[in-house]
Amino acid sequence: MYLKVGDLAPKLQFDLNANLTGATVVAKIRRAHQSATVLTKTLTVTDAAAGLCEYQWVAGDTDTPGTYYIEVLVTFSGAIPERFPQRFNRELLIKEKVG
């Protein structure tokens, strides 16, 4: 996913290919090559049966340019959180504005 500094669109969207009924879904975002999470955002489940969820960026979320990795944690009732995607981290690149 690519954004410019300050962009709030497009939304951060995921198709987790899992039934999210009754689950809490959170995105953890960290800068590439760093270990600390810089953003933790609760996602809105838009179609639980299909596994669709999204997050609408808000002011301040995309103010710092750089490469970020995104991981989604899904917590089903009383269970240990599961991480999506499982094989890789989704990448977010925030680029500087031209002018």
N, CA, C and O atoms as a GROMACS GRO file, in nm:
protein
  396
    1MET      N    1   0.085  -0.117   0.000
    1MET     CA    2   0.000   0.000   0.000
    1MET      C    3   0.089   0.123   0.000
    1MET      O    4   0.190   0.128   0.070
    2TYR      N    5   0.051   0.222  -0.080
    2TYR     CA    6   0.126   0.346  -0.090
    2TYR      C    7   0.039   0.465  -0.052
    2TYR      O    8  -0.077   0.474  -0.093
    3LEU      N    9   0.094   0.555   0.027
    3LEU     CA   10   0.028   0.680   0.064
    3LEU      C   11   0.131   0.792   0.057
    3LEU      O   12   0.251   0.766   0.059
    4LYS      N   13   0.083   0.915   0.050
    4LYS     CA   14   0.170   1.032   0.068
    4LYS      C   15   0.146   1.085   0.209
    4LYS      O   16   0.042   1.059   0.268
    5VAL      N   17   0.243   1.157   0.262
    5VAL     CA   18   0.232   1.214   0.397
    5VAL      C   19   0.099   1.287   0.410
    5VAL      O   20   0.064   1.371   0.327
    6GLY      N   21   0.026   1.254   0.515
    6GLY     CA   22  -0.101   1.320   0.544
    6GLY      C   23  -0.223   1.260   0.476
    6GLY      O   24  -0.335   1.298   0.509
    7ASP      N   25  -0.204   1.166   0.383
    7ASP     CA   26  -0.318   1.104   0.316
    7ASP      C   27  -0.403   1.025   0.414
    7ASP      O   28  -0.350   0.960   0.504
    8LEU      N   29  -0.535   1.031   0.396
    8LEU     CA   30  -0.628   0.953   0.477
    8LEU      C   31  -0.704   0.851   0.393
    8LEU      O   32  -0.790   0.779   0.444
    9ALA      N   33  -0.674   0.846   0.264
    9ALA     CA   34  -0.736   0.750   0.174
    9ALA      C   35  -0.629   0.694   0.082
    9ALA      O   36  -0.535   0.766   0.048
   10PRO      N   37  -0.640   0.570   0.043
   10PRO     CA   38  -0.750   0.479   0.070
   10PRO      C   39  -0.743   0.421   0.212
   10PRO      O   40  -0.640   0.428   0.278
   11LYS      N   41  -0.856   0.364   0.255
   11LYS     CA   42  -0.862   0.298   0.384
   11LYS      C   43  -0.767   0.178   0.385
   11LYS      O   44  -0.731   0.125   0.280
   12LEU      N   45  -0.728   0.138   0.504
   12LEU     CA   46  -0.650   0.016   0.521
   12LEU      C   47  -0.750  -0.098   0.526
   12LEU      O   48  -0.830  -0.106   0.619
   13GLN      N   49  -0.749  -0.186   0.426
   13GLN     CA   50  -0.848  -0.292   0.417
   13GLN      C   51  -0.780  -0.430   0.413
   13GLN      O   52  -0.672  -0.446   0.358
   14PHE      N   53  -0.848  -0.527   0.474
   14PHE     CA   54  -0.798  -0.664   0.479
   14PHE      C   55  -0.908  -0.762   0.446
   14PHE      O   56  -1.023  -0.745   0.486
   15ASP      N   57  -0.872  -0.866   0.374
   15ASP     CA   58  -0.956  -0.984   0.353
   15ASP      C   59  -0.880  -1.097   0.422
   15ASP      O   60  -0.787  -1.153   0.364
   16LEU      N   61  -0.920  -1.131   0.545
   16LEU     CA   62  -0.844  -1.226   0.625
   16LEU      C   63  -0.882  -1.372   0.597
   16LEU      O   64  -0.819  -1.464   0.650
   17ASN      N   65  -0.984  -1.392   0.514
   17ASN     CA   66  -1.022  -1.528   0.476
   17ASN      C   67  -1.048  -1.614   0.599
   17ASN      O   68  -1.010  -1.731   0.603
   18ALA      N   69  -1.115  -1.555   0.699
   18ALA     CA   70  -1.149  -1.625   0.823
   18ALA      C   71  -1.279  -1.566   0.874
   18ALA      O   72  -1.305  -1.447   0.855
   19ASN      N   73  -1.360  -1.646   0.939
   19ASN     CA   74  -1.485  -1.595   0.995
   19ASN      C   75  -1.452  -1.513   1.119
   19ASN      O   76  -1.397  -1.566   1.216
   20LEU      N   77  -1.486  -1.387   1.117
   20LEU     CA   78  -1.453  -1.294   1.226
   20LEU      C   79  -1.569  -1.270   1.322
   20LEU      O   80  -1.564  -1.178   1.404
   21THR      N   81  -1.672  -1.350   1.314
   21THR     CA   82  -1.788  -1.332   1.402
   21THR      C   83  -1.744  -1.338   1.548
   21THR      O   84  -1.684  -1.435   1.593
   22GLY      N   85  -1.775  -1.230   1.622
   22GLY     CA   86  -1.742  -1.223   1.763
   22GLY      C   87  -1.595  -1.193   1.794
   22GLY      O   88  -1.555  -1.195   1.910
   23ALA      N   89  -1.517  -1.166   1.693
   23ALA     CA   90  -1.373  -1.143   1.712
   23ALA      C   91  -1.341  -0.995   1.727
   23ALA      O   92  -1.414  -0.909   1.678
   24THR      N   93  -1.230  -0.967   1.795
   24THR     CA   94  -1.172  -0.833   1.801
   24THR      C   95  -1.054  -0.833   1.705
   24THR      O   96  -0.972  -0.924   1.706
   25VAL      N   97  -1.046  -0.729   1.622
   25VAL     CA   98  -0.942  -0.724   1.518
   25VAL      C   99  -0.862  -0.595   1.535
   25VAL      O  100  -0.918  -0.485   1.535
   26VAL      N  101  -0.730  -0.609   1.550
   26VAL     CA  102  -0.642  -0.496   1.575
   26VAL      C  103  -0.524  -0.501   1.479
   26VAL      O  104  -0.467  -0.608   1.456
   27ALA      N  105  -0.488  -0.385   1.422
   27ALA     CA  106  -0.369  -0.375   1.338
   27ALA      C  107  -0.254  -0.320   1.421
   27ALA      O  108  -0.271  -0.222   1.494
   28LYS      N  109  -0.139  -0.383   1.410
   28LYS     CA  110  -0.015  -0.336   1.472
   28LYS      C  111   0.075  -0.289   1.359
   28LYS      O  112   0.098  -0.362   1.263
   29ILE      N  113   0.125  -0.167   1.370
   29ILE     CA  114   0.206  -0.108   1.264
   29ILE      C  115   0.339  -0.064   1.324
   29ILE      O  116   0.343   0.005   1.426
   30ARG      N  117   0.448  -0.105   1.259
   30ARG     CA  118   0.581  -0.065   1.304
   30ARG      C  119   0.665  -0.024   1.185
   30ARG      O  120   0.641  -0.066   1.072
   31ARG      N  121   0.765   0.058   1.212
   31ARG     CA  122   0.858   0.098   1.106
   31ARG      C  123   0.945  -0.021   1.069
   31ARG      O  124   0.979  -0.104   1.153
   32ALA      N  125   0.979  -0.027   0.942
   32ALA     CA  126   1.068  -0.134   0.895
   32ALA      C  127   1.201  -0.125   0.970
   32ALA      O  128   1.251  -0.016   0.996
   33HIS      N  129   1.256  -0.239   1.002
   33HIS     CA  130   1.386  -0.250   1.069
   33HIS      C  131   1.387  -0.194   1.211
   33HIS      O  132   1.493  -0.164   1.265
   34GLN      N  133   1.270  -0.181   1.270
   34GLN     CA  134   1.259  -0.144   1.411
   34GLN      C  135   1.162  -0.241   1.477
   34GLN      O  136   1.077  -0.300   1.410
   35SER      N  137   1.173  -0.257   1.606
   35SER     CA  138   1.090  -0.355   1.673
   35SER      C  139   0.968  -0.296   1.744
   35SER      O  140   0.873  -0.368   1.773
   36ALA      N  141   0.970  -0.166   1.771
   36ALA     CA  142   0.861  -0.105   1.847
   36ALA      C  143   0.740  -0.076   1.758
   36ALA      O  144   0.755  -0.024   1.647
   37THR      N  145   0.622  -0.108   1.808
   37THR     CA  146   0.498  -0.074   1.739
   37THR      C  147   0.475   0.076   1.750
   37THR      O  148   0.485   0.132   1.859
   38VAL      N  149   0.445   0.142   1.638
   38VAL     CA  150   0.421   0.286   1.640
   38VAL      C  151   0.272   0.319   1.640
   38VAL      O  152   0.232   0.426   1.687
   39LEU      N  153   0.189   0.229   1.588
   39LEU     CA  154   0.044   0.248   1.588
   39LEU      C  155  -0.024   0.115   1.620
   39LEU      O  156   0.016   0.010   1.570
   40THR      N  157  -0.126   0.122   1.702
   40THR     CA  158  -0.214   0.009   1.727
   40THR      C  159  -0.355   0.059   1.703
   40THR      O  160  -0.402   0.149   1.773
   41LYS      N  161  -0.424   0.001   1.605
   41LYS     CA  162  -0.554   0.051   1.563
   41LYS      C  163  -0.656  -0.062   1.558
   41LYS      O  164  -0.630  -0.168   1.502
   42THR      N  165  -0.773  -0.038   1.618
   42THR     CA  166  -0.882  -0.134   1.611
   42THR      C  167  -0.948  -0.123   1.474
   42THR      O  168  -0.983  -0.014   1.431
   43LEU      N  169  -0.965  -0.236   1.408
   43LEU     CA  170  -1.027  -0.239   1.276
   43LEU      C  171  -1.177  -0.262   1.290
   43LEU      O  172  -1.223  -0.325   1.385
   44THR      N  173  -1.253  -0.210   1.194
   44THR     CA  174  -1.396  -0.233   1.186
   44THR      C  175  -1.421  -0.355   1.099
   44THR      O  176  -1.374  -0.361   0.985
   45VAL      N  177  -1.494  -0.451   1.152
   45VAL     CA  178  -1.530  -0.570   1.073
   45VAL      C  179  -1.648  -0.530   0.986
   45VAL      O  180  -1.753  -0.492   1.038
   46THR      N  181  -1.631  -0.539   0.855
   46THR     CA  182  -1.736  -0.499   0.762
   46THR      C  183  -1.817  -0.616   0.710
   46THR      O  184  -1.932  -0.598   0.669
   47ASP      N  185  -1.760  -0.736   0.712
   47ASP     CA  186  -1.833  -0.858   0.676
   47ASP      C  187  -1.766  -0.972   0.752
   47ASP      O  188  -1.666  -1.029   0.707
   48ALA      N  189  -1.823  -1.005   0.868
   48ALA     CA  190  -1.761  -1.104   0.956
   48ALA      C  191  -1.748  -1.241   0.889
   48ALA      O  192  -1.642  -1.303   0.897
   49ALA      N  193  -1.853  -1.287   0.824
   49ALA     CA  194  -1.851  -1.421   0.763
   49ALA      C  195  -1.743  -1.432   0.655
   49ALA      O  196  -1.681  -1.537   0.638
   50ALA      N  197  -1.722  -1.323   0.581
   50ALA     CA  198  -1.623  -1.324   0.473
   50ALA      C  199  -1.482  -1.288   0.521
   50ALA      O  200  -1.386  -1.305   0.446
   51GLY      N  201  -1.469  -1.237   0.644
   51GLY     CA  202  -1.338  -1.201   0.696
   51GLY      C  203  -1.287  -1.066   0.651
   51GLY      O  204  -1.166  -1.044   0.644
   52LEU      N  205  -1.380  -0.974   0.621
   52LEU     CA  206  -1.341  -0.841   0.573
   52LEU      C  207  -1.340  -0.741   0.688
   52LEU      O  208  -1.431  -0.737   0.770
   53CYS      N  209  -1.234  -0.660   0.691
   53CYS     CA  210  -1.223  -0.556   0.793
   53CYS      C  211  -1.143  -0.439   0.737
   53CYS      O  212  -1.073  -0.452   0.637
   54GLU      N  213  -1.156  -0.324   0.805
   54GLU     CA  214  -1.090  -0.204   0.753
   54GLU      C  215  -1.062  -0.106   0.866
   54GLU      O  216  -1.116  -0.115   0.976
   55TYR      N  217  -0.975  -0.010   0.833
   55TYR     CA  218  -0.946   0.100   0.923
   55TYR      C  219  -0.941   0.227   0.841
   55TYR      O  220  -0.873   0.234   0.738
   56GLN      N  221  -1.013   0.328   0.886
   56GLN     CA  222  -1.010   0.459   0.822
   56GLN      C  223  -0.901   0.543   0.888
   56GLN      O  224  -0.911   0.575   1.007
   57TRP      N  225  -0.798   0.579   0.813
   57TRP     CA  226  -0.691   0.662   0.866
   57TRP      C  227  -0.749   0.791   0.924
   57TRP      O  228  -0.848   0.843   0.874
   58VAL      N  229  -0.686   0.842   1.031
   58VAL     CA  230  -0.724   0.970   1.090
   58VAL      C  231  -0.601   1.060   1.090
   58VAL      O  232  -0.488   1.014   1.074
   59ALA      N  233  -0.625   1.189   1.108
   59ALA     CA  234  -0.515   1.286   1.110
   59ALA      C  235  -0.406   1.242   1.207
   59ALA      O  236  -0.434   1.204   1.321
   60GLY      N  237  -0.282   1.246   1.160
   60GLY     CA  238  -0.168   1.208   1.242
   60GLY      C  239  -0.116   1.069   1.212
   60GLY      O  240   0.002   1.041   1.235
   61ASP      N  241  -0.202   0.980   1.162
   61ASP     CA  242  -0.161   0.841   1.135
   61ASP      C  243  -0.053   0.831   1.028
   61ASP      O  244   0.034   0.744   1.036
   62THR      N  245  -0.059   0.919   0.928
   62THR     CA  246   0.030   0.905   0.812
   62THR      C  247   0.123   1.026   0.797
   62THR      O  248   0.161   1.062   0.685
   63ASP      N  249   0.158   1.088   0.908
   63ASP     CA  250   0.241   1.210   0.902
   63ASP      C  251   0.390   1.185   0.887
   63ASP      O  252   0.464   1.277   0.851
   64THR      N  253   0.437   1.064   0.914
   64THR     CA  254   0.581   1.036   0.911
   64THR      C  255   0.614   0.945   0.793
   64THR      O  256   0.569   0.831   0.788
   65PRO      N  257   0.693   0.996   0.697
   65PRO     CA  258   0.728   0.913   0.582
   65PRO      C  259   0.816   0.795   0.624
   65PRO      O  260   0.887   0.800   0.724
   66GLY      N  261   0.809   0.690   0.544
   66GLY     CA  262   0.892   0.573   0.570
   66GLY      C  263   0.822   0.446   0.528
   66GLY      O  264   0.709   0.447   0.478
   67THR      N  265   0.891   0.335   0.551
   67THR     CA  266   0.836   0.203   0.523
   67THR      C  267   0.792   0.141   0.654
   67THR      O  268   0.864   0.145   0.754
   68TYR      N  269   0.671   0.085   0.652
   68TYR     CA  270   0.611   0.026   0.771
   68TYR      C  271   0.565  -0.116   0.740
   68TYR      O  272   0.534  -0.149   0.626
   69TYR      N  273   0.559  -0.198   0.844
   69TYR     CA  274   0.503  -0.332   0.833
   69TYR      C  275   0.376  -0.338   0.916
   69TYR      O  276   0.369  -0.283   1.026
   70ILE      N  277   0.274  -0.405   0.861
   70ILE     CA  278   0.145  -0.415   0.928
   70ILE      C  279   0.113  -0.562   0.952
   70ILE      O  280   0.129  -0.647   0.864
   71GLU      N  281   0.068  -0.589   1.073
   71GLU     CA  282   0.025  -0.722   1.111
   71GLU      C  283  -0.110  -0.708   1.180
   71GLU      O  284  -0.130  -0.614   1.256
   72VAL      N  285  -0.201  -0.801   1.154
   72VAL     CA  286  -0.334  -0.797   1.214
   72VAL      C  287  -0.344  -0.908   1.318
   72VAL      O  288  -0.310  -1.023   1.291
   73LEU      N  289  -0.392  -0.870   1.436
   73LEU     CA  290  -0.416  -0.968   1.542
   73LEU      C  291  -0.566  -0.984   1.558
   73LEU      O  292  -0.639  -0.887   1.582
   74VAL      N  293  -0.612  -1.109   1.545
   74VAL     CA  294  -0.753  -1.141   1.560
   74VAL      C  295  -0.768  -1.222   1.688
   74VAL      O  296  -0.705  -1.326   1.704
   75THR      N  297  -0.852  -1.173   1.778
   75THR     CA  298  -0.876  -1.243   1.903
   75THR      C  299  -1.021  -1.293   1.904
   75THR      O  300  -1.115  -1.214   1.907
   76PHE      N  301  -1.034  -1.423   1.901
   76PHE     CA  302  -1.166  -1.484   1.912
   76PHE      C  303  -1.196  -1.501   2.060
   76PHE      O  304  -1.104  -1.510   2.141
   77SER      N  305  -1.319  -1.507   2.096
   77SER     CA  306  -1.363  -1.514   2.236
   77SER      C  307  -1.282  -1.617   2.315
   77SER      O  308  -1.287  -1.737   2.288
   78GLY      N  309  -1.206  -1.566   2.414
   78GLY     CA  310  -1.131  -1.653   2.504
   78GLY      C  311  -1.011  -1.724   2.443
   78GLY      O  312  -0.957  -1.817   2.503
   79ALA      N  313  -0.969  -1.681   2.328
   79ALA     CA  314  -0.857  -1.749   2.260
   79ALA      C  315  -0.734  -1.661   2.255
   79ALA      O  316  -0.740  -1.540   2.279
   80ILE      N  317  -0.622  -1.723   2.223
   80ILE     CA  318  -0.497  -1.651   2.201
   80ILE      C  319  -0.507  -1.581   2.066
   80ILE      O  320  -0.557  -1.641   1.971
   81PRO      N  321  -0.460  -1.456   2.054
   81PRO     CA  322  -0.469  -1.385   1.926
   81PRO      C  323  -0.397  -1.460   1.813
   81PRO      O  324  -0.290  -1.517   1.832
   82GLU      N  325  -0.459  -1.460   1.697
   82GLU     CA  326  -0.398  -1.516   1.576
   82GLU      C  327  -0.348  -1.401   1.492
   82GLU      O  328  -0.411  -1.296   1.486
   83ARG      N  329  -0.234  -1.420   1.425
   83ARG     CA  330  -0.171  -1.314   1.345
   83ARG      C  331  -0.198  -1.337   1.196
   83ARG      O  332  -0.188  -1.449   1.146
   84PHE      N  333  -0.232  -1.229   1.127
   84PHE     CA  334  -0.256  -1.232   0.983
   84PHE      C  335  -0.177  -1.117   0.920
   84PHE      O  336  -0.165  -1.014   0.986
   85PRO      N  337  -0.124  -1.126   0.802
   85PRO     CA  338  -0.104  -1.252   0.732
   85PRO      C  339   0.003  -1.335   0.802
   85PRO      O  340   0.089  -1.281   0.871
   86GLN      N  341  -0.004  -1.463   0.785
   86GLN     CA  342   0.084  -1.552   0.860
   86GLN      C  343   0.220  -1.572   0.796
   86GLN      O  344   0.316  -1.605   0.866
   87ARG      N  345   0.232  -1.552   0.668
   87ARG     CA  346   0.360  -1.579   0.601
   87ARG      C  347   0.447  -1.456   0.581
   87ARG      O  348   0.566  -1.469   0.554
   88PHE      N  349   0.388  -1.339   0.592
   88PHE     CA  350   0.464  -1.217   0.566
   88PHE      C  351   0.393  -1.101   0.633
   88PHE      O  352   0.281  -1.115   0.680
   89ASN      N  353   0.459  -0.986   0.639
   89ASN     CA  354   0.397  -0.864   0.689
   89ASN      C  355   0.350  -0.781   0.570
   89ASN      O  356   0.419  -0.773   0.468
   90ARG      N  357   0.236  -0.721   0.583
   90ARG     CA  358   0.190  -0.631   0.479
   90ARG      C  359   0.273  -0.504   0.488
   90ARG      O  360   0.306  -0.458   0.598
   91GLU      N  361   0.308  -0.448   0.374
   91GLU     CA  362   0.395  -0.332   0.372
   91GLU      C  363   0.317  -0.205   0.339
   91GLU      O  364   0.229  -0.205   0.253
   92LEU      N  365   0.351  -0.098   0.409
   92LEU     CA  366   0.294   0.034   0.386
   92LEU      C  367   0.411   0.128   0.360
   92LEU      O  368   0.505   0.135   0.439
   93LEU      N  369   0.403   0.201   0.250
   93LEU     CA  370   0.507   0.299   0.217
   93LEU      C  371   0.442   0.437   0.216
   93LEU      O  372   0.353   0.464   0.136
   94ILE      N  373   0.489   0.524   0.306
   94ILE     CA  374   0.441   0.663   0.310
   94ILE      C  375   0.550   0.751   0.251
   94ILE      O  376   0.661   0.759   0.304
   95LYS      N  377   0.519   0.815   0.140
   95LYS     CA  378   0.615   0.896   0.067
   95LYS      C  379   0.596   1.045   0.098
   95LYS      O  380   0.487   1.089   0.134
   96GLU      N  381   0.705   1.121   0.084
   96GLU     CA  382   0.700   1.267   0.100
   96GLU      C  383   0.614   1.327  -0.011
   96GLU      O  384   0.607   1.273  -0.121
   97LYS      N  385   0.550   1.440   0.018
   97LYS     CA  386   0.479   1.515  -0.084
   97LYS      C  387   0.580   1.591  -0.170
   97LYS      O  388   0.689   1.622  -0.123
   98VAL      N  389   0.545   1.620  -0.293
   98VAL     CA  390   0.634   1.690  -0.384
   98VAL      C  391   0.641   1.838  -0.351
   98VAL      O  392   0.747   1.899  -0.362
   99GLY      N  393   0.532   1.895  -0.314
   99GLY     CA  394   0.538   2.039  -0.292
   99GLY      C  395   0.440   2.091  -0.193
   99GLY      O  396   0.436   2.211  -0.167
   0.00000   0.00000   0.00000
